[in-house]
Amino acid sequence: MKFVGAHVSAAGGVQNAPLNAMKIGAKAFGLFTKNQRQWVGKPLSIQDIDEFKINLEISGIMPKHILPHDSYLINLGHHEADKLMQSREAFIDEVNRCGQLGLEMLNFHPGSHLEKFSKKEKEDTGYIQEVENRCLDVIAESLNFTIDQTPHSNVKLIIENTAGQGSNLGYKFEHLAYLIERIKDKSRVGVCLDTCHTFTAGYDLRTPEAYNKTMNEFDSIVGFKYLCGMHINDSKPPLGSRVDRHASLGKGELGWDAFRLIMNDDRMNDIPLILETVDETIWSEEIAQLYALVGT
């Protein structure tokens, strides 16, 4: 069974997120547990936590179908020690907030090396790989540090693949596998695949043949046992463009066939399938359209 929703607003308090999910007919949802553009968030009060759990019970949505996202400011691969520690501390706070709310996952973008390559360096694939691996090692250290600092937490750290825009890492399945391999406690790690990011990173999803090729590659390199959620977005940019621009479903380069294949793939059962499309006024329609694809 599929569990589709959207990344809903938590404006006015996290307790409003389950109610906002209910309004659009969601069976899953994503949220920010604090302002995603601030380093420090107001601590969750006992009332916030209690009301969130009450509203979640009213919604009928289970914690395993909720995919919170961390702050966009966090860079777990930062090359400057003070900024890296700032990111690590903020990330640990996000993990703890999820735990307070009874949530089971925290979705995040791996990190960025922030280097700007010269023309000569861009032509040296070995040099670029060295820079990326060095940054991936720092990200892996950040994840192990977080796990060590939250030993009693059940919150799983969910690595989201990226489009590879700028210096962002995680755009190759090999990047995800590299990180997972270096995590000491693999019960605390998982993966979220974003359809727009996957496509603009160069993995096609538009036909059964292309979809199967991409998913088989993901399974052989990363493994479906690590897939804990998906972000369901069409793409404004074309295949392999390495640009992150979401589009409403069916209004981008991916088209409806890709989403039909996802909605009929049993490997995507019982995980949160979260819309991050650009027009939130049609989320309820998009959710209904996705469910209508099942069995077609």
SULKACOR-V479692 format. One record per residue. N is the residue number from 1. RES is the residue in one letter. PHI is phi in radians with two decimals (* if undefined). OMEGA is omega as a letter, one per 30 degrees, with the letter a starting at -180 (999 if undefined). Layout:
BEGIN
n: [N | N]
res: [RES | RES]
phi: [PHI | PHI]
omega: [OMEGA | OMEGA]
END
This chain:
BEGIN
n: [1 | 2 | 3 | 4 | 5 | 6 | 7 | 8 | 9 | 10 | 11 | 12 | 13 | 14 | 15 | 16 | 17 | 18 | 19 | 20 | 21 | 22 | 23 | 24 | 25 | 26 | 27 | 28 | 29 | 30 | 31 | 32 | 33 | 34 | 35 | 36 | 37 | 38 | 39 | 40 | 41 | 42 | 43 | 44 | 45 | 46 | 47 | 48 | 49 | 50 | 51 | 52 | 53 | 54 | 55 | 56 | 57 | 58 | 59 | 60 | 61 | 62 | 63 | 64 | 65 | 66 | 67 | 68 | 69 | 70 | 71 | 72 | 73 | 74 | 75 | 76 | 77 | 78 | 79 | 80 | 81 | 82 | 83 | 84 | 85 | 86 | 87 | 88 | 89 | 90 | 91 | 92 | 93 | 94 | 95 | 96 | 97 | 98 | 99 | 100 | 101 | 102 | 103 | 104 | 105 | 106 | 107 | 108 | 109 | 110 | 111 | 112 | 113 | 114 | 115 | 116 | 117 | 118 | 119 | 120 | 121 | 122 | 123 | 124 | 125 | 126 | 127 | 128 | 129 | 130 | 131 | 132 | 133 | 134 | 135 | 136 | 137 | 138 | 139 | 140 | 141 | 142 | 143 | 144 | 145 | 146 | 147 | 148 | 149 | 150 | 151 | 152 | 153 | 154 | 155 | 156 | 157 | 158 | 159 | 160 | 161 | 162 | 163 | 164 | 165 | 166 | 167 | 168 | 169 | 170 | 171 | 172 | 173 | 174 | 175 | 176 | 177 | 178 | 179 | 180 | 181 | 182 | 183 | 184 | 185 | 186 | 187 | 188 | 189 | 190 | 191 | 192 | 193 | 194 | 195 | 196 | 197 | 198 | 199 | 200 | 201 | 202 | 203 | 204 | 205 | 206 | 207 | 208 | 209 | 210 | 211 | 212 | 213 | 214 | 215 | 216 | 217 | 218 | 219 | 220 | 221 | 222 | 223 | 224 | 225 | 226 | 227 | 228 | 229 | 230 | 231 | 232 | 233 | 234 | 235 | 236 | 237 | 238 | 239 | 240 | 241 | 242 | 243 | 244 | 245 | 246 | 247 | 248 | 249 | 250 | 251 | 252 | 253 | 254 | 255 | 256 | 257 | 258 | 259 | 260 | 261 | 262 | 263 | 264 | 265 | 266 | 267 | 268 | 269 | 270 | 271 | 272 | 273 | 274 | 275 | 276 | 277 | 278 | 279 | 280 | 281 | 282 | 283 | 284 | 285 | 286 | 287 | 288 | 289 | 290 | 291 | 292 | 293 | 294 | 295 | 296]
res: [M | K | F | V | G | A | H | V | S | A | A | G | G | V | Q | N | A | P | L | N | A | M | K | I | G | A | K | A | F | G | L | F | T | K | N | Q | R | Q | W | V | G | K | P | L | S | I | Q | D | I | D | E | F | K | I | N | L | E | I | S | G | I | M | P | K | H | I | L | P | H | D | S | Y | L | I | N | L | G | H | H | E | A | D | K | L | M | Q | S | R | E | A | F | I | D | E | V | N | R | C | G | Q | L | G | L | E | M | L | N | F | H | P | G | S | H | L | E | K | F | S | K | K | E | K | E | D | T | G | Y | I | Q | E | V | E | N | R | C | L | D | V | I | A | E | S | L | N | F | T | I | D | Q | T | P | H | S | N | V | K | L | I | I | E | N | T | A | G | Q | G | S | N | L | G | Y | K | F | E | H | L | A | Y | L | I | E | R | I | K | D | K | S | R | V | G | V | C | L | D | T | C | H | T | F | T | A | G | Y | D | L | R | T | P | E | A | Y | N | K | T | M | N | E | F | D | S | I | V | G | F | K | Y | L | C | G | M | H | I | N | D | S | K | P | P | L | G | S | R | V | D | R | H | A | S | L | G | K | G | E | L | G | W | D | A | F | R | L | I | M | N | D | D | R | M | N | D | I | P | L | I | L | E | T | V | D | E | T | I | W | S | E | E | I | A | Q | L | Y | A | L | V | G | T]
phi: [* | -1.64 | -2.21 | -1.85 | -2.76 | -2.57 | -1.42 | -1.62 | -1.28 | -2.02 | -1.04 | 1.51 | 2.27 | -1.03 | -1.11 | -1.44 | -1.06 | -1.06 | -1.19 | -1.16 | -1.17 | -1.03 | -1.09 | -1.83 | 1.28 | -1.43 | -1.90 | -2.73 | -2.84 | -2.00 | -2.86 | -1.74 | -1.48 | -2.71 | -1.03 | -1.27 | -1.96 | -2.24 | -1.23 | -2.02 | -1.85 | -1.07 | -1.00 | -1.25 | -1.49 | -1.03 | -1.15 | -0.98 | -1.14 | -1.10 | -1.18 | -1.05 | -1.16 | -1.12 | -1.18 | -1.15 | -1.13 | -1.08 | -1.22 | 1.35 | -1.56 | -1.52 | -0.92 | -1.20 | -1.87 | -2.01 | -2.16 | -1.14 | -2.08 | -1.42 | -1.13 | -1.24 | -1.33 | -1.23 | -2.31 | -1.31 | -2.03 | -1.07 | -1.49 | -1.71 | -1.02 | -1.20 | -1.29 | -1.13 | -1.15 | -1.04 | -1.17 | -1.11 | -1.13 | -1.16 | -1.18 | -1.06 | -1.05 | -1.11 | -1.06 | -1.15 | -1.12 | -1.06 | -1.07 | -1.07 | -1.50 | 1.37 | -1.60 | -1.94 | -2.50 | -2.41 | -1.51 | -2.67 | -1.47 | -0.95 | 2.64 | -2.35 | -1.47 | 1.20 | -1.39 | -1.92 | -1.47 | -1.28 | -1.02 | -1.14 | -1.14 | -1.10 | -1.43 | -1.78 | -1.10 | -1.13 | -1.17 | -1.07 | -1.11 | -1.09 | -1.12 | -1.12 | -1.12 | -1.09 | -1.20 | -1.05 | -1.10 | -1.15 | -1.08 | -1.06 | -1.08 | -1.10 | -1.21 | -1.11 | -1.08 | -1.09 | -1.10 | -1.12 | -1.45 | -2.25 | -1.15 | -1.74 | -1.50 | -1.78 | -1.31 | -1.56 | -1.57 | -1.81 | -1.38 | -1.63 | -1.19 | -2.04 | -1.37 | 1.48 | -1.23 | 1.08 | -1.88 | -1.20 | -1.75 | 1.78 | -1.51 | -1.89 | -1.02 | -1.10 | -1.10 | -1.11 | -1.13 | -1.03 | -1.17 | -1.03 | -1.02 | -1.66 | -1.44 | -1.20 | -1.85 | -1.26 | -1.26 | -1.83 | -2.33 | -2.68 | -2.34 | -2.04 | -1.73 | -1.69 | -1.14 | -1.14 | -1.08 | -1.01 | -1.16 | -1.32 | -1.37 | 2.00 | -1.78 | -1.37 | -2.34 | -1.46 | -2.22 | -0.97 | -1.16 | -1.16 | -1.06 | -1.12 | -1.08 | -1.13 | -1.22 | -1.15 | -1.15 | -1.05 | -1.13 | -1.29 | -1.58 | -1.84 | 1.88 | -1.13 | -1.10 | -1.64 | -1.31 | -2.02 | -3.13 | -2.43 | -1.81 | -1.79 | -2.47 | -1.41 | -2.17 | -1.24 | -1.40 | -1.39 | -0.93 | 1.30 | -1.34 | 1.02 | -2.16 | -1.77 | -2.44 | -1.36 | -2.33 | -1.10 | -1.07 | 1.41 | -2.01 | -2.32 | -1.31 | -1.32 | 1.40 | -1.22 | -1.07 | -1.08 | -1.34 | -1.10 | -1.12 | -1.13 | -1.22 | -1.97 | -1.79 | -1.09 | -1.22 | -1.74 | -1.28 | 1.10 | -2.20 | -1.22 | -1.95 | -1.93 | -1.26 | -2.26 | -1.24 | -1.39 | -1.99 | -1.19 | -1.22 | -1.98 | -1.02 | -1.07 | -1.19 | -1.13 | -1.07 | -1.11 | -1.14 | -1.13 | -1.08 | -1.20 | -1.37 | -1.10 | 1.50 | -1.74]
omega: [a | l | a | l | a | l | a | l | l | l | a | l | a | a | a | a | l | l | l | l | l | a | a | l | a | l | l | l | l | l | l | l | l | l | a | a | l | a | a | l | l | l | l | l | l | l | l | a | a | a | l | a | l | a | l | l | l | a | a | a | a | l | a | l | l | a | l | l | l | a | l | a | a | l | a | l | a | a | l | a | a | l | l | l | l | l | a | a | l | l | l | l | l | l | a | l | l | l | l | a | a | a | a | a | l | a | a | l | a | a | a | l | l | l | l | a | l | l | a | a | l | a | a | a | l | l | l | l | l | l | a | a | l | l | l | l | l | l | l | l | l | a | l | l | l | l | l | a | a | a | a | a | l | a | a | a | a | a | l | l | a | l | a | l | a | a | a | l | a | a | l | l | l | l | a | l | l | a | a | a | a | l | a | l | a | l | a | a | l | a | l | l | l | a | l | a | l | a | a | l | l | l | a | a | a | l | l | a | a | l | a | l | a | a | l | l | l | a | a | a | a | a | a | l | l | a | a | a | l | l | a | a | l | a | l | l | a | l | l | a | a | l | a | l | a | l | l | a | l | a | a | a | a | a | a | a | l | a | l | l | l | a | l | l | a | l | l | l | l | l | l | l | a | l | l | a | a | a | a | l | l | l | a | l | a | l | l | l | l | l | a | a | a | l | a | 999]
END
